[in-house]
Amino acid sequence: ALAKYMGADHAVIISSATAALHVSLMLAGVGRDDEVITTPMSWVATSNVVLYEHATPVFADVDPKTGILDIKEVEKKITKKTKAIILVHLYGQMADMKAYRKLGKKYGIAIIEDAAHALEASRDGYRPGQLGLTACFSFHAAKNITSGQGGALIVNSRAHKKRANLL
């Protein structure tokens, strides 16, 4: 039902958004000595999961009006070690996923959406999880929709769903 609501192929129920972010990095093949670009404007879990995979979080600046990662600043941070970008849809606002999808394809980088605060968000006709590798949701007591704790991972690949379930 969640996958259908989000307009995606598959949803995997998981223990937390942190776990969903961690599994997303594994699906993206992030490992030792890789870099993942993200924002400092998020809960520590967004960058801590990068450390779980022995990779390096690289912080890019945000748009001062929205608090969302500035795509121009993100592109400046891309190196040959960059394996993924974790962007955060902040305060119910979505990042420009069309632009991020294009950037990801240009450099061969996975786009992971931290959508913990964006379950009901949309932008340009898209919902979280429709254009990125994954979208990660939280059902923690402080979030928009809650079950007390828990999370979900949206994926659009049967192989990613199978692997996420195993992980």
KAGI-V356530 format. One record per residue. RES is the residue in one letter. PHI is phi in radians with two decimals (none if undefined). PSI is psi in radians with two decimals (none if undefined). OMEGA is omega in whole degrees, -180 to 180 (NA if undefined). Layout:
RES,PHI,PSI,OMEGA / RES,PHI,PSI,OMEGA
This chain:
A,none,-0.68,179 / L,-1.15,-0.76,179 / A,-1.03,-0.79,179 / K,-1.07,-0.79,179 / Y,-1.04,-0.66,-178 / M,-1.47,-0.13,-178 / G,1.27,0.54,-178 / A,-2.06,3.00,-178 / D,-1.42,-0.68,-173 / H,-2.51,2.56,171 / A,-2.22,2.39,177 / V,-2.04,2.11,178 / I,-1.41,2.38,-170 / I,-2.49,2.93,-171 / S,-1.22,-0.46,-177 / S,-2.93,2.91,174 / A,-1.15,-0.58,177 / T,-1.04,-0.81,178 / A,-1.10,-0.68,179 / A,-1.10,-0.72,177 / L,-1.12,-0.73,-180 / H,-1.10,-0.84,178 / V,-1.07,-0.68,179 / S,-1.03,-0.73,178 / L,-1.11,-0.66,177 / M,-1.15,-0.71,177 / L,-1.09,-0.57,180 / A,-1.41,-0.11,179 / G,1.36,0.38,180 / V,-1.28,2.34,-179 / G,-2.60,-2.88,-177 / R,-0.89,2.31,176 / D,1.26,0.02,173 / D,-1.35,2.90,175 / E,-2.09,2.53,176 / V,-2.27,2.13,179 / I,-1.48,2.35,179 / T,-2.67,-3.00,-177 / T,-1.91,2.54,172 / P,-1.40,-0.12,-179 / M,-1.57,1.11,-178 / S,-2.82,2.95,173 / W,-1.11,2.65,-175 / V,-1.01,-0.41,-179 / A,-1.03,-0.57,-178 / T,-1.06,-0.67,178 / S,-1.64,-0.50,180 / N,-1.08,-0.62,-179 / V,-1.10,-0.48,176 / V,-1.13,-0.72,178 / L,-1.15,-0.56,178 / Y,-1.00,-0.57,-179 / E,-1.66,0.23,179 / H,1.06,0.52,177 / A,-1.84,3.08,-177 / T,-1.95,2.16,173 / P,-1.33,2.34,178 / V,-2.07,2.12,-177 / F,-1.60,2.34,174 / A,-1.98,2.75,-178 / D,-1.33,2.82,-178 / V,-1.91,2.83,173 / D,-1.22,2.17,-176 / P,-1.13,-0.33,-180 / K,-1.48,-0.59,-175 / T,-1.91,-0.44,-174 / G,1.41,0.01,-180 / I,-1.56,2.57,179 / L,-0.81,2.32,177 / D,-1.47,2.01,-174 / I,-1.05,-0.56,178 / K,-1.17,-0.68,178 / E,-1.23,-0.62,177 / V,-1.08,-0.83,-177 / E,-1.07,-0.59,178 / K,-1.12,-0.45,-176 / K,-1.56,-0.17,-177 / I,-1.20,2.28,176 / T,-2.25,-3.13,178 / K,-1.17,-0.29,179 / K,-1.56,-0.17,-177 / T,-1.22,2.16,-178 / K,-1.95,-0.46,-177 / A,-2.73,2.85,171 / I,-2.19,2.22,171 / I,-1.83,1.92,176 / L,-1.80,2.70,-178 / V,-2.02,2.15,170 / H,-1.40,1.90,-167 / L,-1.80,2.39,176 / Y,0.98,0.60,180 / G,1.42,-0.01,178 / Q,-1.66,2.38,176 / M,-1.62,2.55,170 / A,-1.19,2.89,179 / D,-1.32,1.55,-174 / M,-1.18,-0.49,176 / K,-1.09,-0.80,-180 / A,-1.17,-0.72,180 / Y,-1.19,-0.65,177 / R,-1.09,-0.74,178 / K,-1.09,-0.77,179 / L,-1.08,-0.78,179 / G,-1.05,-0.74,179 / K,-1.17,-0.68,-180 / K,-1.02,-0.70,-175 / Y,-1.88,-0.01,-178 / G,1.18,0.72,-176 / I,-2.01,2.39,176 / A,-1.29,2.44,176 / I,-1.90,2.04,-180 / I,-1.95,2.27,-177 / E,-1.79,2.04,170 / D,-1.49,1.74,-176 / A,-1.94,0.55,-177 / A,-1.01,-0.52,180 / H,-1.97,0.47,-173 / A,-2.46,0.56,-178 / L,-1.00,-0.63,-177 / E,-1.80,0.20,-176 / A,-1.37,2.76,171 / S,-2.71,2.73,177 / R,-2.70,2.31,178 / D,0.95,0.56,178 / G,1.46,0.12,-179 / Y,-2.04,2.66,177 / R,-1.97,2.83,175 / P,-0.96,2.35,177 / G,1.67,-0.15,-179 / Q,-1.48,-0.47,-177 / L,-2.06,-0.31,180 / G,-1.60,3.04,175 / L,-1.08,-0.81,179 / T,-2.55,2.83,167 / A,-2.25,2.39,-174 / C,-2.02,2.26,-176 / F,-2.10,2.67,178 / S,-2.09,2.45,173 / F,-2.05,0.46,176 / H,-1.04,2.75,-176 / A,-1.01,-0.42,-178 / A,-1.59,0.05,-175 / K,-1.67,3.06,-176 / N,-1.03,-0.82,177 / I,-2.18,2.28,-170 / T,-2.26,2.66,169 / S,-2.18,0.28,-176 / G,1.62,-0.73,177 / Q,-2.87,2.91,178 / G,2.11,3.04,-179 / G,-2.83,-3.13,178 / A,-2.62,2.70,179 / L,-2.20,2.17,177 / I,-1.73,2.27,177 / V,-2.39,2.71,-180 / N,-2.06,0.41,179 / S,-2.31,2.27,178 / R,-1.06,-0.67,179 / A,-1.13,-0.70,178 / H,-1.17,-0.66,178 / K,-1.08,-0.81,-179 / K,-1.06,-0.81,-179 / R,-1.15,-0.72,178 / A,-1.06,-0.72,177 / N,-1.09,-0.71,178 / L,-1.14,-0.75,-179 / L,-1.18,none,NA
